[in-house]
Amino acid sequence: GAACQIAPTLFRMLGCKVTTLNAQPDGFFPARSPALEAESLQPLCRIVEQLDADLGIAYDGDGDRMVAVNENGALAPLDQILAAYASHMVKKHKGGTVVTTVEASMCFERMVESYGGKVVRTKVGDVSVAVAMKQHRAIFGGEPCGAWIHPQHHFCPDGILSSVLLLGTLEEKGTTLSSFVSEAPQYPVLRKNVACSNEIKSMAMEKIEKLWPSLFPKIKEKLTIDGICLTLRNGRILIRPSGTEPLIRLTAEAESIKEAEEIIQQCVKLAKRIVREMI
């Protein structure tokens, strides 16, 4: 893709020993999907392990996103690596604001706030993240899809820049990628879809919002910037209408799988009842 010539050249200029895979500027992407999917990245994972490399980097087709493979040949979880890097930036700046979307894990707050930072959440999409970063003078922002924004350089997601800065951070800290990412907690996440025709989506969402308090009387925070996102005592729930399918999507996250199951079961039951009553 777009990063196939610039990224290897840049890493070699920085003194890295580089092995490239699928490094041809072919817009038909004959070797793997241009999307950063776990299945299509398995060859990279195997080669990192076989070569005993320090890490591997994969870019999407246009190079604005990146994912990393640790020294053991495992993909770094996207939420955890984002939270780990955000907290590193907060610690480095002795505070500051970082921006992410409503879809990011609650580990983002846990990591950033532990170093005295502040988290601002936005609608899904790197444009929303960039706008919020400018408004809040954030020191870093990103989405858990591998799109990171570094305002010290510019306000666009940049996979090549992100990978270079990530490598620099590992060198600065004298640590491996797996150790760096392990600093961020990983919580159970469950996802469910509820069928809902496009004609009644907005009305269904309004009814769901009105009835939330009956399910969760102790809501710590509610965001309605992109669907409905509730922060609870022991987890969080995000409910968003699909923009492409007749579905309402629900995502629950909690400190234990049992708590996540309880949260999402209650929400699915409520959403199904509301949709059924509106048909």
C-alpha positions as CSV (number, residue, x, y, z in Angstrom):
1,G,0.0,0.0,0.0
2,A,0.9,3.7,0.4
3,A,3.4,3.0,3.2
4,C,5.4,0.3,1.3
5,Q,8.4,2.5,0.3
6,I,8.4,5.4,2.8
7,A,8.2,3.2,6.0
8,P,11.1,0.8,5.2
9,T,13.3,3.7,4.0
10,L,12.6,5.7,7.2
11,F,13.2,2.8,9.6
12,R,16.5,2.0,7.8
13,M,17.5,5.7,8.1
14,L,16.9,5.4,11.8
15,G,19.3,2.4,12.1
16,C,16.8,-0.4,12.1
17,K,17.3,-3.8,10.4
18,V,14.1,-4.1,8.3
19,T,12.5,-7.0,6.6
20,T,9.6,-6.1,4.4
21,L,6.5,-8.1,3.4
22,N,4.1,-7.3,0.6
23,A,6.0,-4.0,-0.1
24,Q,4.6,-3.3,-3.5
25,P,2.6,-0.2,-4.5
26,D,-0.3,-2.2,-5.9
27,G,-3.7,-0.8,-5.4
28,F,-5.3,-4.2,-5.9
29,F,-3.5,-5.5,-2.8
30,P,-2.8,-9.1,-4.1
31,A,-1.0,-10.3,-1.0
32,R,-3.4,-9.5,1.8
33,S,-6.5,-7.3,2.6
34,P,-5.6,-3.6,3.0
35,A,-7.7,-3.7,6.2
36,L,-5.9,-4.5,9.4
37,E,-7.6,-7.8,10.1
38,A,-6.2,-10.3,12.5
39,E,-6.5,-13.2,10.1
40,S,-4.7,-11.5,7.3
41,L,-1.9,-10.4,9.6
42,Q,-1.0,-14.0,10.8
43,P,1.9,-14.3,8.3
44,L,3.4,-11.2,9.8
45,C,3.0,-12.6,13.3
46,R,4.7,-15.9,12.3
47,I,7.6,-14.1,10.6
48,V,8.3,-11.8,13.5
49,E,8.5,-14.9,15.7
50,Q,10.7,-16.9,13.3
51,L,13.1,-14.0,12.7
52,D,13.3,-13.2,16.5
53,A,12.4,-9.6,15.6
54,D,11.8,-6.9,18.2
55,L,8.5,-6.1,16.7
56,G,6.4,-6.0,13.5
57,I,4.4,-3.2,12.0
58,A,1.4,-3.4,9.6
59,Y,-0.3,-0.5,7.8
60,D,-3.6,-0.3,6.1
61,G,-4.0,0.5,2.5
62,D,-3.5,4.3,2.7
63,G,-1.1,4.3,5.6
64,D,-3.1,6.3,8.1
65,R,-3.5,3.4,10.5
66,M,-1.0,0.9,12.0
67,V,-1.0,-2.2,14.2
68,A,1.9,-3.7,16.0
69,V,3.1,-7.2,16.6
70,N,5.1,-7.9,19.7
71,E,8.4,-9.8,20.0
72,N,6.5,-13.0,20.7
73,G,4.6,-12.8,17.4
74,A,1.3,-11.7,18.9
75,L,-0.8,-8.8,17.8
76,A,-0.8,-6.0,20.4
77,P,-4.4,-5.5,21.5
78,L,-5.6,-2.2,20.0
79,D,-7.2,-0.7,23.0
80,Q,-4.4,-1.6,25.3
81,I,-1.6,-0.2,23.1
82,L,-3.6,3.0,22.6
83,A,-4.1,3.4,26.3
84,A,-0.5,2.6,27.1
85,Y,0.8,5.1,24.6
86,A,-1.6,7.8,25.8
87,S,-0.6,7.3,29.4
88,H,3.1,7.5,28.4
89,M,2.4,10.9,26.8
90,V,0.6,12.1,29.9
91,K,3.4,11.0,32.1
92,K,6.0,12.6,29.8
93,H,4.1,15.9,29.8
94,K,3.3,15.7,33.5
95,G,-0.4,15.9,32.7
96,G,-2.6,17.0,29.8
97,T,-5.7,16.0,27.9
98,V,-5.9,13.1,25.5
99,V,-8.8,12.3,23.2
100,T,-10.4,9.1,22.1
101,T,-13.9,7.9,20.9
102,V,-16.8,6.4,22.7
103,E,-15.8,3.0,21.4
104,A,-12.5,2.9,23.2
105,S,-12.0,0.6,26.3
106,M,-12.4,2.0,29.8
107,C,-8.8,1.0,30.3
108,F,-8.1,4.4,28.6
109,E,-9.4,6.3,31.6
110,R,-7.8,4.0,34.0
111,M,-4.3,4.5,32.5
112,V,-4.5,8.2,31.6
113,E,-6.1,9.3,34.9
114,S,-3.6,7.3,36.9
115,Y,-0.9,9.7,35.7
116,G,-2.9,12.9,36.2
117,G,-4.3,13.2,32.7
118,K,-7.8,14.0,31.5
119,V,-9.8,12.0,28.9
120,V,-12.2,13.6,26.4
121,R,-14.4,11.2,24.4
122,T,-15.8,12.0,20.9
123,K,-17.9,10.5,18.2
124,V,-16.3,7.7,16.2
125,G,-14.0,8.9,13.4
126,D,-10.6,10.5,13.2
127,V,-12.1,13.8,12.1
128,S,-14.1,14.1,15.4
129,V,-10.9,13.2,17.3
130,A,-8.9,15.8,15.5
131,V,-11.5,18.5,16.1
132,A,-11.7,17.7,19.8
133,M,-7.9,17.7,20.1
134,K,-7.8,21.2,18.7
135,Q,-10.6,22.4,21.0
136,H,-9.1,20.9,24.1
137,R,-5.4,21.5,23.2
138,A,-4.8,17.7,23.6
139,I,-1.3,16.2,23.7
140,F,-2.4,13.0,22.0
141,G,-5.5,11.3,20.5
142,G,-6.5,8.2,18.7
143,E,-9.0,5.4,18.0
144,P,-8.7,1.7,18.8
145,C,-8.5,0.9,15.1
146,G,-4.8,2.0,14.9
147,A,-5.5,5.7,13.9
148,W,-3.3,7.8,16.1
149,I,-2.9,11.6,16.0
150,H,0.2,13.5,17.2
151,P,-0.5,17.2,17.4
152,Q,3.1,18.1,17.9
153,H,3.5,17.2,14.2
154,H,0.1,17.5,12.6
155,F,-3.6,16.7,13.1
156,C,-4.0,13.8,10.7
157,P,-3.9,10.1,11.6
158,D,-0.5,8.9,10.4
159,G,0.5,5.2,10.6
160,I,4.1,5.7,9.7
161,L,4.7,8.5,12.2
162,S,2.9,6.5,14.9
163,S,5.0,3.4,14.4
164,V,8.2,5.5,14.5
165,L,7.1,7.3,17.7
166,L,6.1,3.9,19.2
167,L,9.5,2.4,18.5
168,G,11.2,5.5,19.9
169,T,9.1,5.1,23.1
170,L,10.2,1.5,23.5
171,E,13.8,2.5,23.1
172,E,13.4,5.4,25.5
173,K,11.9,3.1,28.1
174,G,14.2,0.2,27.4
175,T,11.3,-2.2,27.2
176,T,9.7,-4.7,24.9
177,L,6.3,-4.1,23.2
178,S,4.6,-6.9,25.2
179,S,5.8,-5.3,28.5
180,F,4.8,-1.9,27.4
181,V,1.3,-3.0,26.5
182,S,0.9,-5.1,29.6
183,E,0.8,-2.0,31.7
184,A,-2.8,-1.4,30.4
185,P,-5.5,-3.6,31.9
186,Q,-7.6,-5.7,29.5
187,Y,-11.3,-6.0,30.4
188,P,-13.9,-8.5,29.0
189,V,-15.9,-7.0,26.1
190,L,-19.2,-8.4,24.8
191,R,-21.0,-7.3,21.7
192,K,-24.6,-8.0,20.6
193,N,-26.8,-6.7,17.8
194,V,-30.6,-6.2,18.0
195,A,-32.5,-6.1,14.7
196,C,-34.2,-2.7,14.2
197,S,-35.6,-1.2,11.0
198,N,-34.1,2.0,9.9
199,E,-37.4,3.8,10.1
200,I,-37.7,3.4,13.9
201,K,-34.1,3.5,14.9
202,S,-34.1,7.1,16.2
203,M,-37.3,6.7,18.1
204,A,-36.1,3.4,19.6
205,M,-32.9,5.1,20.8
206,E,-34.9,7.9,22.4
207,K,-37.0,5.4,24.3
208,I,-33.9,3.4,25.4
209,E,-32.3,6.6,26.7
210,K,-35.5,7.3,28.8
211,L,-35.5,3.9,30.3
212,W,-31.8,3.5,31.2
213,P,-32.3,4.7,34.8
214,S,-34.6,1.7,35.5
215,L,-31.8,-0.7,34.6
216,F,-28.8,1.2,36.0
217,P,-29.8,3.6,38.9
218,K,-26.2,4.4,39.7
219,I,-24.8,5.9,36.4
220,K,-21.5,7.7,36.9
221,E,-21.5,9.4,33.5
222,K,-23.7,9.5,30.4
223,L,-22.5,10.6,26.9
224,T,-24.9,11.0,24.0
225,I,-22.5,12.3,21.4
226,D,-22.5,9.1,19.4
227,G,-25.3,6.8,20.5
228,I,-25.6,6.4,24.3
229,C,-22.6,5.5,26.4
230,L,-23.0,4.9,30.1
231,T,-20.2,4.6,32.6
232,L,-21.3,2.4,35.5
233,R,-19.7,1.5,38.8
234,N,-18.3,-1.7,37.5
235,G,-18.2,-1.2,33.7
236,R,-19.7,0.6,30.8
237,I,-22.3,0.1,28.0
238,L,-22.4,1.6,24.5
239,I,-25.4,1.4,22.3
240,R,-25.3,2.8,18.8
241,P,-27.5,2.6,15.8
242,S,-25.7,1.0,12.8
243,G,-25.2,3.5,10.0
244,T,-25.2,0.8,7.3
245,E,-27.5,-2.0,8.6
246,P,-31.0,-2.3,10.2
247,L,-29.4,-3.0,13.6
248,I,-28.8,-1.4,17.0
249,R,-25.3,-2.4,18.2
250,L,-24.5,-2.9,21.9
251,T,-21.1,-3.2,23.5
252,A,-20.6,-4.0,27.2
253,E,-17.3,-3.9,29.1
254,A,-16.7,-4.7,32.8
255,E,-14.1,-5.8,35.2
256,S,-15.3,-9.4,35.0
257,I,-17.0,-11.5,32.3
258,K,-19.9,-12.2,34.7
259,E,-20.5,-8.5,35.1
260,A,-20.2,-7.8,31.4
261,E,-22.7,-10.6,30.7
262,E,-25.2,-9.2,33.2
263,I,-24.9,-5.7,31.7
264,I,-25.4,-6.7,28.1
265,Q,-28.2,-9.2,28.9
266,Q,-30.2,-6.4,30.6
267,C,-29.6,-4.0,27.7
268,V,-30.4,-6.5,25.0
269,K,-33.7,-7.4,26.8
270,L,-34.7,-3.8,27.0
271,A,-33.8,-3.0,23.4
272,K,-35.7,-6.0,22.1
273,R,-38.8,-5.1,24.1
274,I,-38.8,-1.5,22.8
275,V,-38.3,-2.5,19.2
276,R,-41.1,-5.2,19.5
277,E,-43.5,-2.6,21.0
278,M,-42.8,-0.2,18.1
279,I,-43.5,-2.7,15.3
